[in-house]
Every structure is written in structure tokens, then in C-alpha cells.
Amino acid sequence: MILIDLIFYPMAAYILLTTGYLFFLTMAAWFFKKKTVPDGKISSVTVVIPAHNEALGITQTIESIKAADFPHDQCRIVVIADNCNDDTAGVARNAGAVVMERTDTQNRGKGQALDWFFKNHKNRYDTMDSVAIIDADTLIHPQFFTEICNSLSHPEVQVVQGFYGVSNPRVNWRTALSSAALCVFHHIRPAGRNKINATAGLKGNGMAFKTDIIQKFGWPAFSIVEDIEFSIHLLLENILVHYNPDAIVLGEMASKSDQAKTQRKRWEGGRIQLLKQYTGSLVLTFMGKRNFMFIDAFMELFTPPLSLVVAGQVFLFAISFIFYPHALILWGLCLYATVLYVFSGLILKKAPFYVWQSLFCAPFFILWKIPVYFKLAGKKGIPEWERTKRAAEINEDTDK
């Protein structure tokens, strides 16, 4: 029984703390309102697209940007063709973008490419009011640029993150479930965090900055989750990321198991590394400034993926059924809070019925993901960047 207690109580404390945090954000998200000033002083954008071997899909992204409901003379498109061994640069030029080519195999990665561009090619963006960063497999909503300009025109907003959703949700259950997950992770979390006066955090795609922020910092984040890392850098400088759910970008999600493993290893492996790296800084800054936003940033890193939260809740419920029957109600409430968290995201984002249907596949997805996380937890060293294959590349490989 002592051994069971040693497992049960620390795990119970962890799951209770993280479930409580997610429930708190869920409640806050229902009351969130974006900060915007329509037709404000920010009216021009440099769109930066970091691209590594994206020749097959970059044209679609550029055409999506050009089709936006925004003055063409106020939108400059720049593609960073980074360490490419295909014709990304030529295809992007033909599509109408300015292309900057970078070759540095010793410093690979999205953050490295962005920092190189921002520090060495200021003339490509410093005459514009703002800088937006879009992934190379992205489709944007026609109002995206209008929305980010309206956000950045608000006196309290220097950095804005749009809603990053899924462009291919109908491919199969995996992409539909990814769409459900992003309704939660890319809406409930940033909306709730902003509502409690914390940072929404950057999501890596569909983010925008006042130009002076980029001129000052460049892109000082080089981990494989450079977006989260830069969010923390900004927070430690007392700069919050603000969320605008109407600035919508849609990116391609993994439809195959191998693709999904690559994405998951990159996202979660990087988060674990940042938790180790920044826990001390965030806690010490909180102790000095007594501002809850630093504890929130720690909790964002400290909270495990939802699949592990649910698996932990189910495990604790089962253990309680045998050894701690008095705790059954508690774990039932935790499961209820998690259901509310997920359903709130789908309701607030008006998810279509097929996305709701994908939730029936969630138990199988959780069982698939748990071994992936255990492998990540046992891995030593700093995770390396690994590009996820796009659907077009998989189709091309199949046709060969």
C-alpha cells in the first residue's frame, strides 16, 4: 500500500493542478474579447514565409495571400528559401514573391532562418508598419491582414496571434481530430490566458508584430519550438502576445501516422526542453515582480498534452475504485472538467459535425500517443528539428 501511495499522491497532485488550470482557462475563455481598433494607424504588412523544400506547395500559399481582402500595395511577400535542395526559390519568384535564399547547414531551423533575415535584410521590411509570419503550407482567411492590423492598432497590442486551424480536416479521422484539438489548444488556451491578463503565446503560424519589435529583437529563439521560446522572451520583457480569433490561418495537419509522429516529437520534445530551460527564470521573475502572468507561462509549459491528462485521470479513477473509493467523485469531476474544456473549444469555434464525430476516435489516438511521449521523456540531449512531409510530397512519392 505504501508503494501505491507513493505513486498515487504525487500523480494526483499533478493531475489536479493541471486540470484545475485548464478549467480556469476554460471559464475565462467564455468571457474573452479581442482588442482591436478598426481602420487604425497600422495599415501595411510584410509577410515573411520561411520555407525549406516547399516547391510543391508554396504557390498555393502565395496565391492565398494575394487573394486577401487587403490593398496589394500595402502587402509585401517575402519568402526565405532556407537550405533548399529543390526549386522553392524559383517557384516562389514566379508566384510573385520576393525571395531571399539562405544556405547554412550548420545552423538549420526556422528560428535561425528568421533571425538571419530580420538582422541582415532590414530594408525588406522596415518601411512597413508590421511583420506577419506565415508557414509555407498555409491558407489565410481573406480578412487576416485587416484583423492583424486592427489588433496592432490597439495601444496595448504590440504582438498578435491569430487563430491557427486546419486546412485539411476532411482527409481522415486524424486530421478531423487535429481540427478539434486546435479548437481547444489554439482558441481556449490563448483566449483564456489573455482574459486573465497573461500572454496568449505564439503558435508558430499566423502571428504578427509591430515592426519596431522585430527591429529590436530579431528572432532570438532557436529551439525546435521557437514560437513558444520567443513568447517567453517577450514575456520576460513585459510584452504580451494578444489573441485575435478572427485573424484566421489554416495549416496542413498530418494525415499519416509517420507524419504525426514527426510533428509530435518536435512539438512535445521542444516543450519539455523549454520547461527545463525556463522554469527557473519564470519562477524567479514571478518572485521579483509578483505578477501572475509568469506563473501562467510556467503552467503552460508544465501542463502535459491533453491525452496524458485524460490518461492520468482515467488511471487515477481506476486506482481509486480499488484503493481510494472516497476519491472517485474527485476524478469524476476532473473528467467532467476536461469534457467541458474540449466541448467549449468546439462550441466557441463553431466546429462542424464531422469534427465532433472525430472525438469517438480520441481513445485510440490517446493509446497511440502515450508510447510516443514515453520515448520523448526518456530521450537525452536537445531535440533536433525534423521537417514533416507534406501531403503533396507523400502523393508524389506514391506515384513514383
Order of alpha helices (4+ residues) and beta strands (2+ residues): alpha-beta-alpha-beta-alpha-beta-alpha-beta-beta-alpha-beta-alpha-alpha-beta-alpha-alpha-beta-alpha-alpha-alpha-alpha-alpha-alpha-alpha
